[in-house]
Amino acid sequence: MRTQVDSRKLHFIEELLKVENEDIIKKLESILQEERIKFLEQELGSPMSLKTFNAMIDNSENDLSTGKITTSNELKKKIQKWK
């Protein structure tokens, strides 16, 4: 399966090297960029807003100041009990 994908990529690159029309190259670049973004959004979810990110930081700082945390040593002990 992997060799088939690699073979297709090489063939595509060979064909791309033959292209002289800059408009076609721009279109292909645009398609590649759009597809990368779609893939990342699918894998990672949509980007977090700055407001959401700042709220998460505020919640984390609040948890820290109120003692609602688990230290790495506590977590290691809990994990040992899982076994």
N, C-alpha and C positions, 0 to 999 in steps of 0.2 A: 504493500500500500504506500509506504513512504517513498519508495523509489519512483512510483508512478507520479506522485506529487512533485518530486524533485525533477523528474523528466519534463513535466509540463512547465515548470518554472523556467528551466533552461531553454525550452522551446520558445516560451514567451519572451525571454530576454533576447534571444537571437532575433526574433521578429521585431522587437522594440528597437534594436540597434539598426535596423534597416529603415526605420521611420525618419523621414527628413522634415515633415510638416510639424512646425512648432505648436500649432493649434491642437493637433492630435496628442502630442506629448503633454500639453497642459491639461487636456481632458482626462487622460490616463492618470496623471498625477492627482487630479481632483477626485476621481473615482477611488483611487487608492486611499487618499486621506479620509474621504467620507466613510469608506468601509472600515478603516482602522478605528475611527471614532465610534461607529456602530458596534463593533466588536468589543471595544473597551467598555462602552456603556452597558452592553449586555453582560459582560463579565463582572464589572465592578458596580453596576447600577449607575444611575444618573449622578452627575456631579452634585456635591453638597453645596448649598448656598452658604455665603459668608455668615449670614444671620444664624443658621443652624449650627455651623462650626463654632461660632462664638458662644452659643448657648450650651453646647457640649462642654466647652472649656469651663464655663461658669459652673455648670453642674459638677464637673470633676473637682474644681477648686472647693466647692461647697462640701462635697463628700469628704475631701481631705481635711478640711477644717473641722468637720463634725465627727471625724473618726470613722466614717463609713468606708473603710478601705480594708483590703486584704494584702498583707505583706507577702513578698515572694517566699519567705520561709514558711508562713502559714499555708500558702498555696501548695508548696512542696509536700508538707505534711498531709494535706488533704488528698493529694494525688497518690501518695504512698498507700493510703487506706483503700484506694480504688482497686488495688491489685489483689 
